[in-house]
Amino acid sequence: MSATISCLTPHPSSFFGCAVSPGPTLFFSTLMGDEAKIIARGLQRRDPDLLDRLIEQYQYRLYRYLVYVTGNRERAEDFFQETWIRVLERGHQYDGKSKFEAWLFAIARHLVIDWQRTKKPQSLDTLMDTEQEHPLQLTNESDPSPLHQVLSHETEENVQLSLQKIPAIYREVLVLRFQEELQIEEMAGVLSVPLSTVKSRLYRGLEALRGALQGGAA
């Protein structure tokens, strides 16, 4: 297994042009389900060729996610390597009933949380909280997404700088929802929290990002 990182410079349109589209068609959903089952069988066999293809396919997304939740590129590289080791070791646990990327992000997240628990809590940009107020009211899918409403007049550079200013717990959900385009239910699986908590963090994350952008413009 060669989990090297390549072509990992953030894409210039990592948030812009990332429309949250309606749910996939039945045909597309069936294809995704078949792919997940193929991956599950390959991981159970510990197929090295499959693992290499998965690394090639998901390396940018995984590394980008880790950079956002850790705020540190070198640390993200360490977690990136460890995540693929865990995938190899625990591949038999993936059953193909969910998207592979959701399972992959969950492994990476658990590694970060385990690392955080070894540090002083007061010094952490933590991924954990207990606040579940102000659930996000999801609008009609034909309307602009809440994130696009916030970013409508912002430059990519301002967005990236502002994302680094908000707590990791909120930065993470914005990345999973609007950059990785995971559904609310999939995010709940990655984060191991109820749907209401995911919605609460999205609401707070959007408010935090809006405040950071306004503060940067002041």
C-alpha positions as CSV (number, residue, x, y, z in Angstrom):
1,M,0.0,0.0,0.0
2,S,1.3,3.4,-0.9
3,A,-0.7,6.1,0.7
4,T,1.3,9.0,-0.7
5,I,-0.4,12.4,-1.1
6,S,-0.4,14.0,-4.6
7,C,-2.1,17.0,-6.2
8,L,-3.3,18.2,-2.8
9,T,-3.3,21.9,-3.3
10,P,-6.8,23.1,-2.5
11,H,-8.9,23.5,-5.6
12,P,-9.7,27.1,-6.4
13,S,-13.4,26.4,-6.4
14,S,-13.6,24.2,-3.4
15,F,-16.6,26.0,-2.0
16,F,-17.8,28.1,-4.9
17,G,-19.7,26.3,-7.7
18,C,-20.5,23.5,-5.2
19,A,-24.2,23.4,-5.6
20,V,-26.1,21.1,-3.3
21,S,-28.2,19.1,-5.8
22,P,-31.4,17.2,-5.2
23,G,-31.2,13.6,-4.2
24,P,-29.7,11.2,-6.7
25,T,-32.0,9.4,-9.1
26,L,-32.9,5.7,-8.5
27,F,-30.5,4.6,-11.3
28,F,-27.6,6.6,-9.8
29,S,-28.4,5.4,-6.3
30,T,-28.4,1.8,-7.6
31,L,-24.9,2.3,-9.2
32,M,-23.6,3.7,-6.0
33,G,-25.0,0.8,-4.0
34,D,-23.3,-1.7,-6.4
35,E,-20.0,0.1,-6.1
36,A,-20.2,0.1,-2.3
37,K,-20.8,-3.7,-2.3
38,I,-17.8,-4.2,-4.6
39,I,-15.6,-2.2,-2.3
40,A,-16.9,-4.1,0.7
41,R,-16.1,-7.5,-0.9
42,G,-12.6,-6.3,-2.0
43,L,-11.8,-5.0,1.5
44,Q,-12.9,-8.3,3.0
45,R,-10.4,-10.0,0.7
46,R,-7.8,-7.4,1.5
47,D,-7.3,-6.8,-2.2
48,P,-4.2,-4.6,-2.6
49,D,-5.2,-3.4,-6.0
50,L,-8.5,-2.2,-4.7
51,L,-6.9,-0.3,-1.8
52,D,-4.5,1.4,-4.2
53,R,-7.5,2.5,-6.3
54,L,-9.3,3.8,-3.3
55,I,-6.3,5.8,-2.1
56,E,-6.0,7.3,-5.6
57,Q,-9.7,8.1,-5.7
58,Y,-10.2,9.5,-2.2
59,Q,-6.8,10.9,-1.3
60,Y,-7.5,14.5,-2.0
61,R,-10.9,14.5,-0.3
62,L,-9.6,12.8,2.8
63,Y,-6.5,15.0,3.1
64,R,-8.6,18.2,2.5
65,Y,-11.1,17.1,5.3
66,L,-8.2,16.4,7.7
67,V,-6.6,19.8,7.0
68,Y,-9.9,21.5,7.8
69,V,-10.6,19.6,11.1
70,T,-7.0,19.7,12.4
71,G,-6.0,23.1,11.0
72,N,-2.5,21.7,10.5
73,R,-1.1,20.2,7.2
74,E,1.7,18.2,8.8
75,R,-0.7,16.7,11.4
76,A,-3.2,16.1,8.6
77,E,-0.6,14.1,6.7
78,D,0.0,11.9,9.8
79,F,-3.7,11.2,10.2
80,F,-4.0,10.6,6.4
81,Q,-1.4,7.8,6.6
82,E,-2.9,6.3,9.7
83,T,-6.4,6.4,8.3
84,W,-5.4,4.2,5.3
85,I,-3.7,1.8,7.7
86,R,-7.0,1.5,9.6
87,V,-8.9,0.9,6.4
88,L,-6.6,-2.0,5.6
89,E,-6.8,-3.4,9.1
90,R,-10.6,-3.0,9.5
91,G,-11.8,-3.3,6.0
92,H,-13.8,-6.4,6.9
93,Q,-16.0,-4.1,9.1
94,Y,-17.3,-2.2,6.0
95,D,-20.5,-3.8,4.9
96,G,-21.3,-1.7,1.8
97,K,-24.6,-0.4,3.3
98,S,-23.3,3.2,3.4
99,K,-21.1,5.3,1.1
100,F,-17.4,4.3,1.4
101,E,-16.4,8.0,1.9
102,A,-18.7,8.3,4.9
103,W,-17.1,5.3,6.5
104,L,-13.6,6.6,5.6
105,F,-14.3,10.0,7.1
106,A,-15.6,8.4,10.3
107,I,-12.3,6.5,10.7
108,A,-10.3,9.6,10.2
109,R,-12.5,11.6,12.6
110,H,-12.1,9.0,15.4
111,L,-8.3,9.2,15.0
112,V,-8.4,12.9,15.4
113,I,-10.7,12.7,18.5
114,D,-8.4,10.1,20.1
115,W,-5.5,12.4,19.5
116,Q,-7.4,15.4,21.0
117,R,-8.1,13.5,24.1
118,T,-4.4,13.2,24.9
119,K,-4.1,17.0,24.8
120,K,-5.2,19.7,27.3
121,P,-8.9,20.4,26.6
122,Q,-8.6,24.1,27.0
123,S,-6.0,24.2,24.2
124,L,-8.1,22.3,21.7
125,D,-10.0,23.5,18.6
126,T,-12.3,20.6,19.6
127,L,-14.6,18.6,17.5
128,M,-17.0,17.8,20.4
129,D,-19.8,19.8,22.0
130,T,-23.2,19.2,23.6
131,E,-25.1,22.1,22.2
132,Q,-28.2,21.1,20.2
133,E,-30.2,24.3,20.1
134,H,-31.5,26.2,17.0
135,P,-31.9,23.3,14.6
136,L,-31.4,24.2,10.9
137,Q,-34.6,24.6,9.0
138,L,-34.0,22.9,5.7
139,T,-35.4,25.0,2.8
140,N,-36.8,23.9,-0.5
141,E,-34.1,22.1,-2.6
142,S,-34.8,24.5,-5.5
143,D,-33.7,27.5,-3.3
144,P,-30.1,28.6,-3.0
145,S,-28.3,26.6,-0.2
146,P,-27.7,28.4,3.1
147,L,-24.0,28.4,2.4
148,H,-24.4,30.0,-1.0
149,Q,-26.5,32.7,0.6
150,V,-23.7,33.4,3.0
151,L,-21.0,33.4,0.3
152,S,-22.9,35.2,-2.4
153,H,-20.6,38.2,-2.4
154,E,-17.4,36.7,-1.0
155,T,-14.1,35.8,-2.6
156,E,-12.6,32.3,-2.2
157,E,-9.7,33.7,-0.3
158,N,-11.9,35.4,2.2
159,V,-13.9,32.2,2.7
160,Q,-10.9,30.0,3.3
161,L,-9.4,32.5,5.8
162,S,-12.8,32.8,7.6
163,L,-13.2,29.0,7.8
164,Q,-10.0,28.8,9.7
165,K,-11.3,31.3,12.3
166,I,-14.4,29.4,13.3
167,P,-14.4,26.4,15.7
168,A,-13.4,23.0,14.1
169,I,-16.7,21.5,15.2
170,Y,-18.5,23.9,12.9
171,R,-15.9,24.0,10.2
172,E,-16.2,20.2,9.9
173,V,-19.9,20.1,9.3
174,L,-19.7,22.8,6.7
175,V,-17.0,20.9,4.8
176,L,-19.0,17.6,5.0
177,R,-22.2,19.1,3.9
178,F,-21.3,21.7,1.3
179,Q,-17.9,20.5,0.1
180,E,-18.2,16.7,0.4
181,E,-21.9,16.9,-0.3
182,L,-22.9,14.3,2.3
183,Q,-26.5,14.0,3.2
184,I,-27.6,14.9,6.8
185,E,-28.1,11.2,7.6
186,E,-24.6,10.3,6.3
187,M,-23.1,13.1,8.4
188,A,-24.8,11.8,11.5
189,G,-23.1,8.5,10.8
190,V,-19.7,10.1,10.4
191,L,-20.1,12.2,13.5
192,S,-21.9,9.6,15.6
193,V,-24.5,12.1,16.7
194,P,-28.3,12.5,16.3
195,L,-29.7,14.3,13.2
196,S,-30.8,17.2,15.5
197,T,-27.2,17.7,16.5
198,V,-26.0,17.7,12.9
199,K,-28.7,20.4,12.1
200,S,-27.7,22.4,15.1
201,R,-24.0,22.4,14.2
202,L,-24.9,23.4,10.6
203,Y,-26.9,26.3,11.8
204,R,-24.2,27.5,14.2
205,G,-21.5,26.9,11.6
206,L,-23.2,29.1,9.1
207,E,-23.8,31.8,11.7
208,A,-20.1,31.5,12.8
209,L,-18.9,31.7,9.2
210,R,-21.1,34.7,8.5
211,G,-19.7,36.4,11.6
212,A,-16.1,35.7,10.6
213,L,-16.7,37.0,7.1
214,Q,-18.3,40.2,8.4
215,G,-15.5,40.6,10.9
216,G,-12.9,40.2,8.2
217,A,-14.6,42.9,6.1
218,A,-14.7,45.3,8.9
